[in-house]
Amino acid sequence: MSSARLPSGPSAGRQAGARRSAAPNSQREMRQRNLSRVLYAVAEAGRISRASAATRIGLTRGAVSTLVEELLRSGLLDELGPGHSSGVGRPGSALTLPDRGPCGLGAEIGVDHLTVCAVDLRGETRARAAADLTHPQPASEAAARLRVLVREVADAVAPQGLRPAGLTVAVPGTVERGGTTVVHAPNLDWHGVDLAHHLGDDLPLTVENEANLGALAELWIGEGRAAHSALRDFVRVSAEVGVGAGLVLDGELLRGTRGFAGEFGHVPVRPEGAECACGGRGCLEQYAGAAAVLRTADVTATEGGEARRLLTVRAEAGDTAALHALHEAGTALGTALAGAVNLLDPRAVVLGGALADFGEWVLPPVERELGRRTAARGASVELCVSPLGADAALLGAAHAEVRRVLDAPLSL
């Protein structure tokens, strides 16, 4: 089971990564905000005394004790025995988030798979279920199978004292901002699909682009945060069949006017190149997507994971076709990233998904192209490989639900 601590500070709103709301304008909103601040202080520390929580968030001990009592009654906090003393006075009891109560459900719809997991308020993954998909599969059939997995995970965590607070679904396509409609997912062959219609209303539902959720996972989850020093300004690029990017600037996800920002796979790197499923030509996806790399390396891609392992083995053995495919992918990726770096000026670029698997061979040509093509000569952009593996979007989805509980404890 994986676990991660959440950074302090609520992010208000139902939509994953939404900006914090304006200053509270009612007593209830003020109480909600202060309850949330206490929860995030505990989440950041793991265990913390009431006095230390008061110091951390800048409220009086009496005010924090009142908030703590309310959270204890609601089951959103636990209080353990005396913790370590700060050197002044007696040691206080330790506050911690509970391992029961509300949990977040995250789901990922891939081209060839479905995955669902449950994460508790401590950030620990408590259950997981997965199934293969045939491609293409109609949205109604994929959603029916997803409902089965969601129920399987919910049933698995119920004996552990956990109940789902909501479901966030990661999809490889553009999603209507603030809605549940997959506007365009060419690799699924889905267009204008409202997942709420297919999944029902058993749980509050959020639908989000997988690359956005992968970037939020880098921002939120401990393992990802340790991967690079630029915690608030970075571009995370991931590749499966397609290539997506999550853009985080000043600690906020950049979504765009319609929520379509980050469709990095459809940035043209060779304007007269191969035709893409989106209808364009020469898109990055045709050269750096996992399927394209496997095809160029002449590796059968019937089973993605096995095919990637085979490509890795061939590259390690010095196979010419494998090395050429990975070099071409890195060159195309670096060309596209140079435009993003020139436009956004991030401090870091993080490679995830299949790109992380091939980082040893992809990073050098990426670095070369960035050096050749970025306008700010001498300005360093940190390049790193994500440690979150293939589950980044899935974990980002589940943690989005956990954060919504921490953001709005009065709504439970």
C-alpha positions, -999 to +999 in steps of 0.1 A: +000+000+000+014+034-009+011+065+013+018+102+011+015+133+032-005+162+018+009+197+018-008+223+039-033+247+025-068+240+012-077+245-025-114+253-026-139+242-052-153+209-066-130+210-097-096+194-092-069+220-088-094+249-087-082+283-073-088+291-037-120+310-031-121+346-021-119+356+015-148+341+035-178+364+038-199+346+065-193+331+099-199+296+085-174+301+057-149+314+083-154+283+104-151+260+074-119+277+064-104+274+099-115+238+103-098+231+069-066+249+081-064+226+112-069+195+090-041+205+066-018+214+095-023+178+108-020+163+073+014+181+068+028+171+101+014+136+104+011+140+141+009+174+159-001+188+192-029+213+196-004+240+206+018+233+176-012+234+153-021+268+167+014+281+161+015+267+126-018+283+115-016+315+135-047+310+157-050+311+195-048+278+214-083+283+226-096+288+191-078+257+178-090+236+207-126+245+198-120+236+162-103+203+172-132+193+194-156+198+165-134+177+142-130+150+168-168+148+171-172+145+133-146+117+131-122+138+110-095+138+136-080+113+161-063+123+193-036+100+206-017+099+238+009+125+249+033+134+221+068+149+224+073+181+243+085+212+226+106+218+257+081+242+273+055+227+297+040+193+295+038+173+263+004+175+247-018+149+230-010+142+194-036+149+167-036+128+136-059+121+107-080+090+111-076+057+091-114+054+089-143+076+078-144+094+044-120+083+017-113+094-019-120+071-049-098+077-080-103+060-113-084+060-146-098+051-180-069+042-203-070+030-239-065-006-227-073-006-190-095+006-162-081+011-126-098+022-094-083+029-060-093+042-026-071+065-005-078+074+031-074+109+047-038+100+057-030+095+020-027+057+022-040+035-006-063+010+010-078-009-020-073-012-057-090-030-086-082-031-123-094-046-156-083-048-192-102-030-220-104-039-256-099-010-280-120+008-291-147+003-265-180+023-264-183+046-234-214+028-222-196-005-219-164+010-204-185+029-178-205-003-170-172-021-162-159+009-143-190+009-121-183-028-112-147-018-102-159+012-081-183-011-063-156-037-057-132-011-042-160+005-021-170-030-008-133-037+000-128-006+022-162-008+040-150-034+065-120-011+072-144+016+084-141+037+052-168+053+031-162+069-003-167+107-003-166+111-041-151+098-073-127+115-097-121+099-131-090+105-151-094+103-189-070+107-218-088+136-235-102+171-231-129+176-205-155+203-203-144+227-176-164+223-144-184+195-160-183+157-165-183+156-203-153+142-222-153+166-252-127+149-273-107+117-265-094+106-299-075+076-286-106+063-270-127+074-300-150+092-276-165+126-285-190+145-263-194+117-238-210+127-205-197+102-180-222+113-154-249+099-177-232+065-178-219+063-142-250+075-124-252+097-093-243+073-065-212+094-057-203+130-064-184+128-097-155+148-111-140+141-145-105+154-153-078+151-179-052+125-169-022+147-175-037+174-152-042+148-124-006+135-129+007+170-125-014+175-093+000+143-080+035+156-084+024+188-066+006+171-037+021+137-030+053+132-010+071+110-035+065+133-064+074+165-044+107+149-035+115+143-072+123+179-080+130+211-062+106+233-082+075+225-063+053+253-077+064+259-113+068+229-136+056+211-167+048+174-163+048+155-196+035+119-197+031+095-225+009+064-231-007+061-265-008+099-266+012+126-249-002+150-224+011+178-202+000+192-169+011+228-163+016+241-128+025+277-123+029+293-089+014+262-073-018+263-095-029+241-123-032+261-155-064+249-171-071+274-199-104+292-207-123+260-216-102+236-195-083+223-226-048+235-217-021+208-218-029+190-251+008+187-256+006+156-278-010+177-305+016+203-307+030+200-343+067+192-344+068+183-381+040+202-398+040+179-429+045+148-409+024+117-402-014+121-399-027+121-363-060+108-349-069+144-340-070+153-377-037+172-377-003+163-391+031+159-375+018+160-339+042+152-311+022+121-303+032+105-336+068+106-326+070+105-288+038+086-278+045+052-264+027+035-292+047+054-318+080+046-301+072+009-300+061+010-336+093+028-347+114+003-327+095-026-344+082-039-310+048-054-310+025-033-288-003-058-281+005-057-244+019-023-234+037-032-202+054-063-217+062-044-249+079-016-229+099-040-209+111-056-242+120-022-256+140-015-224+158-048-227+167-041-264+179-006-256+201-018-228+215-043-252+223-016-277+197-026-303+200+000-331+162+002-338+153+007-302+179+034-296+169+052-328+132+052-317+140+065-283+164+092-297+137+103-322+112+105-294+135+126-272+143+149-301+107+155-309+098+160-272+126+184-267+115+204-297+080+208-284+092+214-248+114+243-260+082+261-270+066+254-237+097+266-218+100+298-239+063+305-233+059+296-196+094+298-181+090+269-157+117+258-133+114+221-140+102+196-166+091+162-152+088+131-173+061+106-164+043+076-178+062+057-204+086+086-208+098+079-172+104+042-181+127+054-210+143+084-192+178+071-196+176+074-234+150+101-238+165+127-214+198+134-233+181+145-266+155+164-247+182+183-229+201+189-261+171+203-279+162+226-249+197+239-249+196+246-287+161+261-288+153+280-256+155+317-258+169+324-224+205+312-229+221+300-197+188+297-178+187+262-164+155+241-165+156+211-142+149+178-159+138+149-139+119+116-140+088+112-119+090+085-092+052+080-092+052+055-120+022+045-140-002+054-112+003+091-111-030+101-126-049+075-106-033+087-074-039+123-084-076+115-089-080+098-055-061+126-037-083+152-053-112+136-035-093+135-002-084+172-005-120+181-011-128+165+023-101+185+039-112+216+021-148+214+031-153+194+063-187+211+070-201+196+038-199+160+051 
